[in-house]
Structures are given as structure tokens and as C-alpha cells.
Amino acid sequence: MNINHTVSAATGKLGILLPGMGAVATTLVAGVIAARKGIAHPTGSLTQTANIRLGKRTENRNPKIKDFVPLAPLENIVFGGWDVFGDNMYEAAVKAGVLERHMVEQVRDELQTIVPMKAVFDKRYVKNLDGQNVKPQTSKLALIDELLADIENFKIANDCERLVMVWCGSTEIYHEAKEVHSSLAKFEEGLANNDADIAPSMMYAYAALKSGVPFAMGAPNLCLDIPALEELAALTHTPIAGKDFKTGQTLMKTIVAPGLRARALGVRGWFSTNILGNRDGLVLDAPENFKTKEVSKGSVLEGILDGEQNPELWGDIHHKVRIEYYPPLGDNKEGWDNIDIFGWMGYQMQIKINFLCRDSILAAPIVLDLALFLDLAKRANLSGIQEWLSFYWKAPQTLPELEPIHDLFKQLEKLENTLRYLMGEELITNLGMDYYENVEEDVEL
């Protein structure tokens, strides 16, 4: 494949801006600093640890992704962001309780220097939080101006050549797209009129895109997937991706469900419940916020086991999702899945999964990968929806006419083939017929 797809070099510093500097963000930053110091390994990050196959299997070319594509090195990353609480990142990491104290102490000096900027906050969208470190303005246009200034000032103060922004904040209440979201002109009119249907996450995304900064939506919020912001991303030639980090129970679904589909096994029911005690659990304890998460998590299974395509196997799945706030568990989420399946001649079987996971430990490498890959996309002159990053999302954003791909393994294939495409390598389909056809041609019959 001879594609002259120019990808500019990752020179200078990359600033990663994080709206929301709680458990996920502090775990990410502490891990990157620890990796720089050689005291921890960035396990779970494709950009740092995964290999990618190039060419035929017989060529044995399997470099690390970071050695194949020009990604910003960890040493060149600078972190900043906003939070409704004023704790510096060391204080926030201690309160989050995700990392062992001895590890946090080893990166204390670096974490203490990162202090959150005042956040845009609207309690109507996150009912169970009260923010003190918030911007006092009530005008949405004034708040946008402040966010734009924050972005520019951070870039100058930290001598950054490029920026990306990844939402690590809370899940907002469930709401559907309205007229104010239908075009950029109407959205900007809504900002001027302080329209209540413009959520804080949308304001961060708007400010990022106006600044030409790639944006990723880590929560299931209605945000990038409105026509107004898609239009702005196209106008400013800026990559966007979302939504909702795929971490614990949903990660398991996108691993197990493709296996059931591959074996043509039927599914009658899938009951999923989680308990967790971090700030995310507190926010989701409000029914309006839980519904946003429920819709995001629920779409995954139907996207893999399509009852319309095969009603005999998956046409009547009873799928139920529950999340319970249980403070003693902290960030150590526990998920239970009961899966009722059936096989040959309709005989019933069951699968039970008990996943004791650490939510922020699984989310942190996702944030790092998204930041580095979105920066790569920007330097490759890609803009708009980056569907090739579906691997990281519960509810991948696509064009309206396209169904999202939820199968984890197909998502990984798409991601890897996009990297091969950008670097002018052959795409891999795993057909493999050429190996055997060549052998047969050499054999005298």
C-alpha cells in the first residue's frame, strides 16, 4: 500500500487538559510520573506496551505501537485541568484512595504542583455534588471566555506546542438533544441566552474545539454527539471521540458476548449489577444521573447480539443493569453478571462472572491512549469523529447512518488497521489464503 499520508512529528510538549481531576485523573497522572521515574509500569496502555503486527506472518515484524507511530513521549507530557474541588493532585490522590500511599508519596512533589483551575459547574446536572472551586459567573458566554483564556494561558505557561482535552468529570443527568443542539448557530445563540439545555460538559467541548484542541468525552454525557459540536469540529478541523470509558463490567461484555455470537449460542437473559463507593458511585446514586449511564451500558449488548438479525438466538434477551453506591468499597468496584444461555436443541446453561476490579486503574491507561491517539490524529490532519477509537468506548460515536461496532476484537482490528493505514503499511484481514495458494503452486501433482 503506497499511501502518502503525512503525519507530522510529535515535537515539543503535549499538554493534556482534564476537566475533572478526581480518582481517574490523579491515577493517570501519578502513573505517568511513576513510569517516567521507572518505579511503575504503564500496564493496560496500548500506546506504551502493546505490539502491532506488520506485513505477513512470515515477516515476524511486531514492533511496539509507540515505536511504529510517532506518539508524544511520556517525558514531553504536561498535565492540567479543572475541578469543582480545589485540592492539588497530591491531596486529591490521597483522598481518592486508589493508589497505595507509599506510591503516592514517591510522586508527591510532582503531583503537588498541579492545582485545578476553577470549574464550570451547574448543580442541576450533577445533583449529588457541591462544588466550591467554581467560576462565579452566571453568563454562559462569560464562562466560555474564561475557559478559552484558561486553555490559552495553560498552553503559554507550560510552553506546550499542542493540547488535547479528555473529560474525566462526572456523569451528568440524562437529557436528550433539543433544538439548541441542532446547529452551531443555534448553540451559540443558546450560549448568549443562557439556555439551560447547554450542559457544562458541552461548554468545555465547545471551548476546546474553538481552540482547535481535540476532545474526548469520558462519561456518557450528551455532548460531542450533538450536531452543533460535530459541526464545530468539522469547521475547526479538530478530532473528537466518545463516549463513556469502557472499563469494568462493560469491558467483560464486549469480550464474552462476541464469543457467544461466534459460537451461535442463544442468550435468554443477562443480569448485571455493580457496587462501588467512589465519587462516581455517589453521582450515579441520583436516578437522573444513573439513567445516563444505564442507556450507555445497555446499548453494548444489543450492538453485539442483534435480535433483529437473529431472533431465534437473541430476539428476546432480558437485559438488566444495576449500579449501587456502597461507600466501604471505595474505588474497588465489584461487578456480578448472570448470563442465561442455551445451546444445541435448546438446552439451557449459565455463565457467572464476578469481576473485582479497580475502576480508575482500568480507566487511567484509556485516558492516556486517547490523549496520545487524538494528538496523532490531529497531526495526521484527521478531523471530526474518530470511529477508529471505538475500542475505548461503551457507546462509540459514529455518523448517524452508521451502527457502532461494539465487539472488542473488531474494534481492535479497526484501530490497528488505522495505524497501518496512516503509516503506509498493508492492512491486515487475516484471510491467509495466499500462504496456501503459493504452496499449492509449488507442488507437482
C-alpha positions as CSV (number, residue, x, y, z in Angstrom):
1,M,0.0,0.0,0.0
2,N,1.6,3.2,-1.1
3,I,-0.2,6.0,0.8
4,N,1.4,9.3,1.2
5,H,-0.4,10.2,4.4
6,T,1.7,12.8,6.1
7,V,1.9,12.6,9.9
8,S,3.9,15.5,11.4
9,A,6.4,14.7,14.2
10,A,5.4,14.9,17.8
11,T,7.8,17.7,18.7
12,G,7.7,19.8,21.8
13,K,5.4,19.4,24.8
14,L,1.9,18.0,24.7
15,G,-0.5,19.4,27.3
16,I,-3.3,17.1,28.5
17,L,-6.2,19.0,30.0
18,L,-8.5,17.2,32.2
19,P,-12.0,18.5,33.2
20,G,-12.4,16.5,36.4
21,M,-9.3,15.8,38.5
22,G,-10.5,13.1,40.8
23,A,-9.8,9.4,41.1
24,V,-9.3,8.7,37.4
25,A,-7.2,11.8,36.6
26,T,-5.0,11.5,39.7
27,T,-4.4,7.8,39.0
28,L,-3.4,8.7,35.4
29,V,-1.0,11.5,36.3
30,A,0.6,9.5,39.2
31,G,1.1,6.6,36.8
32,V,2.7,8.6,34.1
33,I,5.1,10.3,36.6
34,A,5.9,6.9,38.1
35,A,6.6,5.4,34.7
36,R,8.9,8.3,33.9
37,K,10.8,7.5,37.1
38,G,10.9,3.8,36.3
39,I,9.1,2.9,39.5
40,A,5.9,1.5,37.9
41,H,4.9,0.0,34.5
42,P,2.1,1.5,32.3
43,T,0.3,-1.8,32.1
44,G,-3.0,-1.6,30.2
45,S,-1.9,1.2,27.8
46,L,-1.8,0.1,24.2
47,T,0.3,3.1,23.3
48,Q,3.0,2.2,25.8
49,T,3.0,-1.6,26.0
50,A,1.2,-3.3,23.1
51,N,2.7,-4.7,19.9
52,I,1.3,-4.4,16.4
53,R,1.8,-6.9,13.6
54,L,3.1,-5.5,10.3
55,G,3.1,-7.4,6.9
56,K,2.8,-11.2,6.6
57,R,3.1,-13.5,9.5
58,T,6.3,-14.9,7.9
59,E,8.0,-11.5,8.2
60,N,7.9,-11.5,12.0
61,R,7.5,-7.7,12.3
62,N,5.8,-6.9,15.6
63,P,7.0,-3.6,16.9
64,K,5.6,-1.8,19.9
65,I,2.9,0.7,18.8
66,K,4.9,3.6,20.3
67,D,7.9,2.5,18.1
68,F,5.7,2.3,15.0
69,V,3.7,5.6,15.0
70,P,5.1,9.0,16.1
71,L,3.5,9.5,19.5
72,A,4.4,12.1,22.1
73,P,6.8,10.5,24.7
74,L,5.7,10.5,28.3
75,E,8.6,12.8,29.1
76,N,7.0,15.5,27.0
77,I,3.6,15.5,28.6
78,V,2.3,18.2,30.9
79,F,-1.0,17.9,32.8
80,G,-3.6,20.5,33.9
81,G,-7.3,20.8,34.2
82,W,-10.3,21.9,36.2
83,D,-12.2,20.5,39.2
84,V,-15.0,21.6,41.5
85,F,-12.8,20.8,44.5
86,G,-9.6,22.9,45.0
87,D,-7.3,20.1,46.1
88,N,-4.0,19.8,44.3
89,M,-3.4,16.4,42.7
90,Y,-1.5,15.0,45.6
91,E,-4.3,15.8,48.0
92,A,-6.9,14.5,45.6
93,A,-5.0,11.3,45.1
94,V,-4.8,10.7,48.8
95,K,-8.5,11.3,49.2
96,A,-9.4,9.1,46.2
97,G,-7.5,6.2,47.9
98,V,-6.9,4.4,44.6
99,L,-3.1,4.1,44.9
100,E,-1.2,2.8,47.9
101,R,0.1,5.6,50.0
102,H,3.8,4.7,49.5
103,M,3.4,5.0,45.7
104,V,1.6,8.4,46.0
105,E,4.5,9.7,48.3
106,Q,7.0,8.8,45.6
107,V,5.4,11.2,43.2
108,R,4.2,13.7,45.7
109,D,6.4,16.6,44.6
110,E,5.2,16.5,41.0
111,L,1.5,16.0,42.0
112,Q,1.5,18.9,44.4
113,T,2.4,21.3,41.6
114,I,-0.8,20.5,39.7
115,V,-3.6,22.6,41.0
116,P,-7.0,22.6,39.3
117,M,-8.4,25.7,37.7
118,K,-11.9,26.8,38.8
119,A,-14.5,24.7,37.1
120,V,-17.7,25.4,35.2
121,F,-20.4,23.8,37.4
122,D,-24.2,23.5,37.3
123,K,-25.7,21.5,40.2
124,R,-28.8,20.8,38.1
125,Y,-26.6,18.4,36.0
126,V,-24.8,16.7,38.9
127,K,-27.2,16.7,41.8
128,N,-25.1,14.8,44.4
129,L,-22.1,17.1,44.3
130,D,-21.5,20.5,45.7
131,G,-18.6,22.4,44.2
132,Q,-16.6,25.2,45.9
133,N,-13.8,25.7,43.3
134,V,-16.2,27.0,40.7
135,K,-16.3,30.0,38.4
136,P,-18.7,32.6,39.8
137,Q,-20.0,33.9,36.5
138,T,-23.6,33.1,35.6
139,S,-23.3,34.1,32.0
140,K,-22.5,31.1,29.7
141,L,-20.7,33.4,27.3
142,A,-18.6,34.8,30.1
143,L,-17.8,31.2,31.2
144,I,-16.8,30.3,27.7
145,D,-14.5,33.3,27.6
146,E,-12.9,32.1,30.8
147,L,-12.4,28.6,29.5
148,L,-10.8,29.9,26.3
149,A,-8.5,32.0,28.4
150,D,-7.7,29.0,30.7
151,I,-6.7,27.0,27.7
152,E,-4.5,29.6,26.1
153,N,-2.9,30.6,29.4
154,F,-2.1,27.0,30.2
155,K,-0.5,26.5,26.8
156,I,1.7,29.6,27.2
157,A,2.6,29.0,30.8
158,N,3.7,25.4,30.2
159,D,5.3,26.1,26.8
160,C,3.1,23.5,25.1
161,E,3.2,23.0,21.3
162,R,-0.1,21.1,21.3
163,L,-3.0,20.4,23.6
164,V,-5.7,17.7,23.9
165,M,-8.6,17.6,26.4
166,V,-10.2,14.4,27.9
167,W,-13.3,14.7,30.1
168,C,-12.7,12.8,33.4
169,G,-15.6,14.5,35.2
170,S,-18.9,13.3,36.4
171,T,-21.8,11.7,34.6
172,E,-24.4,14.4,34.0
173,I,-28.2,13.9,34.2
174,Y,-29.9,12.2,31.3
175,H,-31.3,14.6,28.8
176,E,-32.0,14.4,25.0
177,A,-30.9,16.7,22.2
178,K,-33.1,19.8,21.8
179,E,-33.4,22.5,19.1
180,V,-30.5,24.4,20.7
181,H,-28.2,21.5,19.9
182,S,-29.2,21.1,16.3
183,S,-26.7,23.5,14.7
184,L,-23.7,25.6,15.7
185,A,-25.6,28.8,15.1
186,K,-28.4,27.8,17.4
187,F,-25.9,26.5,20.0
188,E,-24.1,29.9,20.1
189,E,-27.4,31.7,20.3
190,G,-28.2,29.4,23.2
191,L,-24.9,30.4,24.9
192,A,-25.9,34.0,24.6
193,N,-29.3,33.3,26.0
194,N,-28.0,31.2,28.9
195,D,-30.0,28.2,27.6
196,A,-30.4,25.7,30.4
197,D,-30.1,22.8,28.0
198,I,-26.4,23.6,27.4
199,A,-24.6,21.4,30.0
200,P,-21.2,22.1,31.5
201,S,-19.5,19.3,29.5
202,M,-20.8,20.8,26.3
203,M,-19.2,24.1,27.3
204,Y,-15.8,22.5,27.8
205,A,-16.1,20.7,24.5
206,Y,-17.1,23.9,22.7
207,A,-14.1,25.8,24.2
208,A,-11.7,23.1,23.3
209,L,-13.0,22.8,19.7
210,K,-13.0,26.6,19.3
211,S,-9.3,26.4,20.3
212,G,-8.6,23.6,17.8
213,V,-7.9,21.2,20.7
214,P,-9.0,17.6,20.2
215,F,-11.7,16.5,22.7
216,A,-12.7,13.1,24.2
217,M,-15.8,12.5,26.3
218,G,-15.1,10.0,29.0
219,A,-18.6,10.0,30.5
220,P,-21.9,9.0,28.9
221,N,-23.0,12.7,28.7
222,L,-24.9,14.1,25.8
223,C,-22.0,16.3,24.5
224,L,-19.9,15.7,21.4
225,D,-22.8,13.7,19.8
226,I,-24.9,16.7,19.1
227,P,-24.9,18.3,15.5
228,A,-23.7,21.6,16.8
229,L,-20.4,20.3,18.2
230,E,-19.9,17.9,15.3
231,E,-20.3,20.9,13.0
232,L,-17.7,22.9,15.1
233,A,-15.2,20.0,15.0
234,A,-15.5,19.9,11.2
235,L,-15.2,23.7,10.9
236,T,-12.0,23.8,13.0
237,H,-10.6,20.5,11.6
238,T,-10.4,19.0,15.1
239,P,-10.7,15.3,16.1
240,I,-13.4,14.2,18.5
241,A,-14.1,10.9,20.2
242,G,-16.6,9.4,22.6
243,K,-18.2,8.3,24.7
244,D,-18.0,6.7,28.2
245,F,-14.8,4.9,29.1
246,K,-15.1,1.1,28.7
247,T,-13.6,-0.3,31.9
248,G,-15.1,-2.9,34.2
249,Q,-18.4,-4.8,33.5
250,T,-18.9,-3.4,30.0
251,L,-15.4,-4.5,29.1
252,M,-16.3,-8.0,30.1
253,K,-19.5,-7.9,28.0
254,T,-17.5,-6.9,24.9
255,I,-15.2,-9.8,25.5
256,V,-17.8,-12.5,26.3
257,A,-20.7,-11.6,24.0
258,P,-18.6,-11.8,20.8
259,G,-17.6,-15.4,21.9
260,L,-21.3,-16.4,22.3
261,R,-22.1,-14.8,19.0
262,A,-19.2,-16.6,17.3
263,R,-20.4,-20.0,18.6
264,A,-24.0,-19.1,17.6
265,L,-25.2,-19.7,21.2
266,G,-28.5,-18.2,22.3
267,V,-29.0,-15.8,25.2
268,R,-32.2,-15.5,27.2
269,G,-31.0,-13.1,29.9
270,W,-28.1,-11.0,31.1
271,F,-28.3,-9.5,34.6
272,S,-25.5,-7.1,35.5
273,T,-25.1,-5.4,38.9
274,N,-22.2,-3.3,40.3
275,I,-21.3,-1.9,43.6
276,L,-18.8,0.9,44.0
277,G,-18.1,3.6,46.5
278,N,-16.1,6.4,44.8
279,R,-17.4,9.8,43.7
280,D,-18.7,8.2,40.5
281,G,-20.9,5.9,42.6
282,L,-22.1,8.9,44.6
283,V,-23.1,10.8,41.5
284,L,-24.8,7.7,40.0
285,D,-26.8,7.3,43.1
286,A,-29.1,10.0,41.7
287,P,-31.7,8.4,39.4
288,E,-31.3,11.1,36.8
289,N,-27.6,10.5,36.5
290,F,-27.9,6.7,36.6
291,K,-30.2,6.8,33.6
292,T,-27.5,8.4,31.5
293,K,-25.1,5.5,32.4
294,E,-27.8,2.9,32.0
295,V,-28.5,3.9,28.5
296,S,-24.8,3.9,27.6
297,K,-24.2,0.4,29.2
298,G,-27.4,-1.0,27.8
299,S,-26.5,-0.3,24.1
300,V,-23.4,-2.5,24.1
301,L,-25.1,-5.9,24.3
302,E,-27.8,-5.2,21.7
303,G,-25.0,-4.0,19.4
304,I,-23.3,-7.4,19.6
305,L,-26.2,-9.8,19.9
306,D,-28.6,-8.3,17.3
307,G,-32.0,-9.8,17.9
308,E,-33.4,-8.3,14.6
309,Q,-30.7,-10.2,12.6
310,N,-31.2,-13.4,14.5
311,P,-34.4,-13.5,16.6
312,E,-34.1,-17.3,17.3
313,L,-30.9,-16.7,19.3
314,W,-31.1,-13.2,20.6
315,G,-34.6,-11.9,19.9
316,D,-35.9,-11.9,23.5
317,I,-32.9,-11.1,25.8
318,H,-33.9,-9.9,29.3
319,H,-31.0,-7.4,29.9
320,K,-30.9,-5.6,33.2
321,V,-28.2,-3.3,34.6
322,R,-27.9,-2.0,38.1
323,I,-25.4,0.2,39.9
324,E,-25.4,0.6,43.7
325,Y,-23.5,3.1,45.7
326,Y,-21.6,1.3,48.5
327,P,-19.1,3.7,50.2
328,P,-17.0,1.0,52.0
329,L,-15.8,-0.4,48.6
330,G,-14.2,2.9,47.5
331,D,-12.7,2.7,44.0
332,N,-12.7,-1.1,44.1
333,K,-15.8,-1.8,42.0
334,E,-17.3,-5.3,42.1
335,G,-19.5,-6.5,39.3
336,W,-21.6,-9.6,39.0
337,D,-23.0,-11.0,35.8
338,N,-25.5,-13.8,35.5
339,I,-25.9,-14.9,31.8
340,D,-28.6,-17.4,30.8
341,I,-27.6,-19.1,27.6
342,F,-28.9,-22.0,25.5
343,G,-27.3,-24.3,23.0
344,W,-28.0,-27.4,20.9
345,M,-31.7,-28.4,21.0
346,G,-32.4,-25.5,23.3
347,Y,-30.6,-26.9,26.4
348,Q,-30.0,-24.2,28.9
349,M,-26.7,-23.3,30.5
350,Q,-25.4,-20.4,32.7
351,I,-22.3,-18.3,32.9
352,K,-21.5,-16.3,36.1
353,I,-18.8,-13.6,36.3
354,N,-17.6,-12.0,39.4
355,F,-15.2,-9.2,38.5
356,L,-13.4,-7.5,41.3
357,C,-11.9,-4.6,39.5
358,R,-10.3,-1.2,40.3
359,D,-12.2,1.3,38.2
360,S,-9.6,4.0,38.0
361,I,-6.8,1.5,37.4
362,L,-8.6,0.4,34.3
363,A,-9.6,3.9,33.2
364,A,-6.3,5.7,33.6
365,P,-4.5,4.0,30.6
366,I,-7.6,4.6,28.5
367,V,-7.2,8.4,29.1
368,L,-3.5,8.2,28.2
369,D,-4.1,6.3,25.0
370,L,-7.0,8.6,23.9
371,A,-4.9,11.7,24.5
372,L,-1.9,10.3,22.5
373,F,-4.0,8.9,19.7
374,L,-6.1,12.1,19.4
375,D,-2.9,14.1,19.2
376,L,-1.7,11.7,16.5
377,A,-5.0,12.2,14.6
378,K,-4.6,16.0,14.8
379,R,-1.0,15.7,13.4
380,A,-2.3,13.4,10.6
381,N,-4.9,16.0,9.6
382,L,-7.8,13.9,10.6
383,S,-10.8,15.7,11.9
384,G,-14.3,15.1,13.3
385,I,-15.5,11.7,14.6
386,Q,-12.6,9.3,15.2
387,E,-14.5,6.0,15.0
388,W,-11.3,4.0,15.0
389,L,-11.0,4.8,18.7
390,S,-14.3,2.8,19.4
391,F,-12.1,0.3,21.3
392,Y,-12.1,2.6,24.3
393,W,-15.9,3.4,24.5
394,K,-19.1,1.9,25.8
395,A,-21.1,4.0,23.3
396,P,-18.8,4.7,20.3
397,Q,-19.7,7.8,18.4
398,T,-20.3,7.3,14.7
399,L,-22.0,9.1,11.8
400,P,-25.8,9.0,12.3
401,E,-26.3,6.5,9.4
402,L,-23.7,4.0,10.8
403,E,-24.3,1.5,13.5
404,P,-21.4,1.5,16.1
405,I,-19.2,-1.6,16.4
406,H,-19.2,-2.9,20.0
407,D,-17.2,-6.2,19.5
408,L,-13.8,-5.5,21.3
409,F,-11.9,-7.6,18.8
410,K,-13.3,-5.9,15.7
411,Q,-12.7,-2.6,17.4
412,L,-9.0,-3.5,18.0
413,E,-8.7,-4.6,14.4
414,K,-10.1,-1.3,13.2
415,L,-7.7,0.6,15.5
416,E,-4.6,-1.3,14.3
417,N,-5.6,-1.1,10.7
418,T,-6.0,2.7,11.0
419,L,-2.4,2.9,12.4
420,R,-1.2,0.8,9.5
421,Y,-3.1,3.0,7.0
422,L,-1.6,6.2,8.4
423,M,1.9,4.8,8.2
424,G,1.5,3.3,4.7
425,E,1.6,-0.4,5.8
426,E,-0.6,-3.1,4.3
427,L,-3.9,-3.6,6.0
428,I,-4.4,-7.0,7.6
429,T,-7.5,-9.0,7.0
430,N,-6.2,-12.4,8.4
431,L,-7.5,-14.1,5.2
432,G,-4.3,-16.0,4.8
433,M,-5.2,-17.8,1.6
434,D,-2.1,-16.6,-0.2
435,Y,0.2,-18.7,2.1
436,Y,-1.6,-21.9,0.9
437,E,-2.1,-20.9,-2.7
438,N,1.6,-20.3,-3.1
439,V,2.4,-23.6,-1.6
440,E,0.0,-25.4,-3.9
441,E,1.6,-23.7,-6.9
442,D,5.0,-25.1,-5.9
443,V,3.7,-28.7,-5.5
444,E,3.8,-31.1,-8.5
445,L,0.5,-33.0,-8.6
